[in-house]
């Protein structure tokens, strides 16, 4: 799997069946432990991919724009930072990228 933003909705959709089994199985401790460990491994790998995604494109808006999707960006000489233009506003690029990488953790209004 390649580095990509964290998408918790996708994670839950893919694991809904296992979650239902986990929360409804009253007895079988081995099954519950196995499911818990599977979730944990999957969740950690998704966090890892999101971190790799962020680190791959941190301070590299040109590469991001070439490899992922086109963005309007520029370098601000005054502050020494990259800026990205989205939804009619300018955002500091690395903060914008962090919020994109971990969008599953933030409310839509915060992005």
N, C-alpha and C positions, 0 to 999 in steps of 0.2 A: 504494500500500500504506500502511496506517495504522501508526502506532507500535505495536509489540507486543513482548512479551518474546522474547529470543533463544532459539531452540530448535534446538540443533545436531543432534539426532536427526532432526528434520524436514528440516533442510538436507541431511543425508547421504542420507536416503531419496529426496529429490527429485533428488539429483545422483549417485546410485549408478551409473546407466548411464554417465554421462560419466566418472565416476571409473574405472570398469572399462576404458573405452576408453582413458583417459589412461595407465593403468598397463600395459596390454597392448599398446599401439601402440608398436612398436619403432622404426619409421622416422620417418614423417611429422612432422617438426619443426613445420611450420606448424600442423598439427592440434593438437599438444600445446600450443603457445603460445596458440592460440586458446582451447582449453579452460581453460588456466591463467588467462588473462585474464578469461574468463567467470566462473569460480569466484571469482576475486579480487573482481570487481565485485559479484557476488551476496553474497558473504560480508561485504564492507564495507557494503553496503546493509542487511544484517540487523543488523550492529553499530549502524549509524546509527539504525535503527528502535528498537532496544533502548534506546539512549541517549535518544532522543526520548520513549519511553515513560516512562523513569525521570524525566526532567526535567519531563514533563507532570504527573506525580503527586507529585513530591517535595514534602514538607510539606503535602500536600493529601489526607489520607485520606478526607475526606467526598466529594470529587470522584471519587476512585478507587472508593469504595463505590457511588456512583451510576452510574458509567459502565462499570465492569468487572464486578465481582461483590461481593456484600455481605461486609463484614468487620466485626468487632467492634473498635472503636478508641476511644481516649480520649486526652485531653491531660493530661500530668503536669505540674502547676504547679511541683513541686519542681525538676524537671530542665529544664523548658521544652521538652519533646519530646513527640511523639506516640507512642503505643504501640498495637500491634495484638495481638489475642489469637488464637492459632492453636495447634491441637494441645495444648491445655491449658496453654499458656505465654504469657507476655507478651514481646513483642519490640519493640525500638525500631523505629518505623515505617519510617524511611528506610533502615535497614540491611535490614529485611525486604523492602522494595520493591526495593532493589538486587539482592538475591539472587534475587528473583522475576524481575526484568528480565533478569538474566544467568544464569538457572538452568542453562543449558547448560555453563557453566564450572565449576560446583560439583558435588561428589558429593552424592547424595541425603541423606546423613547430615549434611552441612554446612548444609542448607537449613532 
